[in-house]
Amino acid sequence: MRHYEITLIVHPDQSKQVPAMIEKYKSMITSHGSLIYRIEDWGRRQLAYMIEKLAKAHYVCINIKSDQATLDELEHAFKFNDAVLRYLVVRIHKAETGPSPMMKEVHREEAKKLTAQPQISELQSVT
């Protein structure tokens, strides 16, 4: 069994179905005895270039330890899911369990939004 990092780019109109998709793929992985180390939902992000006339998409990152048969089944499922615009499977040397740099950025953005909201409500109460 080898370690892999899978990144999915999902159609933005299907963002509400992402948790169900993650559960489906999670059950596919665990049913074959593979391990899941990390699942990160990065949310909607700006694309580097347009894909199918879309400027934004929903990103998901999954780190697993799997055999080739399970990986082939996952890739087959990605290919025939219309909501998955692109996917990338990369073999890595060791299991990644901590938050990725992208997830740290997502947490920073959420923290900025939370600190900005009280300032907005204070301005509204003053006027």
C-alpha positions in Angstrom: 0.0 0.0 0.0 1.2 3.5 -0.9 0.4 7.0 0.3 -1.6 9.3 -2.0 -2.9 12.8 -2.0 -6.0 13.4 -4.1 -7.2 16.8 -5.0 -10.7 17.3 -6.5 -12.1 20.3 -8.3 -15.9 20.2 -8.1 -18.4 22.2 -10.2 -19.5 25.3 -8.1 -23.2 24.5 -8.6 -22.6 21.2 -6.9 -21.0 22.7 -3.7 -24.0 21.5 -1.6 -23.4 17.9 -2.7 -19.7 17.9 -1.7 -20.3 16.4 1.8 -22.3 13.5 0.2 -19.6 13.0 -2.4 -16.9 12.9 0.3 -18.9 10.3 2.2 -19.3 8.2 -0.9 -15.6 8.3 -1.7 -14.8 7.7 2.0 -16.9 4.5 2.0 -15.2 3.4 -1.2 -11.8 3.8 0.3 -12.5 2.2 3.7 -14.5 -0.7 2.2 -11.3 -2.0 0.6 -9.3 -1.8 3.8 -7.5 1.5 2.8 -6.8 4.2 5.4 -7.8 7.9 5.3 -5.4 10.2 7.0 -6.9 13.6 6.2 -9.9 15.1 4.4 -9.9 18.8 3.8 -12.8 20.8 2.3 -11.1 24.0 1.0 -14.4 25.5 -0.2 -15.0 27.7 -3.2 -11.8 29.2 -4.6 -10.8 31.2 -7.7 -9.5 29.0 -10.5 -6.1 29.8 -12.0 -7.7 29.6 -15.5 -11.2 29.1 -16.8 -12.5 25.5 -16.9 -15.7 25.0 -18.9 -16.4 28.8 -18.7 -16.2 28.7 -14.9 -14.0 31.1 -12.8 -14.6 29.5 -9.4 -14.8 25.9 -8.2 -15.0 23.9 -5.0 -11.8 22.2 -3.8 -11.4 19.0 -1.7 -8.1 17.3 -0.7 -7.9 13.7 0.6 -4.8 11.9 1.9 -5.0 8.1 1.9 -3.0 4.9 2.1 -4.3 2.6 -0.6 -3.6 -0.2 -2.9 -3.7 0.2 -6.7 -7.1 -1.6 -7.1 -8.8 0.9 -4.8 -7.1 3.8 -6.5 -8.3 2.6 -9.9 -11.9 2.3 -8.6 -11.7 5.9 -7.2 -10.3 7.3 -10.5 -13.0 5.5 -12.4 -15.6 7.1 -10.1 -14.1 10.6 -10.6 -14.1 10.2 -14.4 -17.8 9.4 -14.6 -19.0 12.0 -12.0 -20.1 15.1 -14.0 -19.6 17.3 -10.9 -15.9 16.6 -10.8 -14.2 19.0 -13.2 -10.6 17.9 -12.6 -8.8 15.6 -10.2 -5.2 14.9 -9.4 -3.7 11.9 -7.7 -0.1 12.3 -6.5 1.9 9.6 -4.8 3.7 10.9 -1.6 6.4 9.4 0.5 4.7 9.6 3.9 1.3 10.1 5.4 0.3 13.8 5.8 -1.8 14.2 8.9 -1.5 17.9 9.8 -3.3 20.7 8.1 -2.1 21.6 4.6 -0.8 25.1 3.8 -4.0 25.7 1.9 -6.2 24.7 4.9 -4.1 27.1 7.1 -5.0 29.8 4.6 -8.7 28.9 4.7 -8.5 29.2 8.6 -6.8 32.6 8.3 -9.5 33.9 5.9 -12.3 32.6 8.2 -10.6 34.3 11.2 -10.4 37.6 9.3 -14.1 37.4 8.5 -15.0 36.8 12.1 -12.9 39.8 13.3 -14.3 42.0 10.6 -18.0 41.3 11.5 -18.0 42.9 14.9 -16.5 46.1 13.4 -19.3 46.2 10.8 -22.0 45.7 13.5 -20.4 48.5 15.6 -20.5 50.9 12.6 -24.2 50.1 12.1 -25.1 50.7 15.7 -23.3 54.1 15.7 -25.3 55.4 12.7 
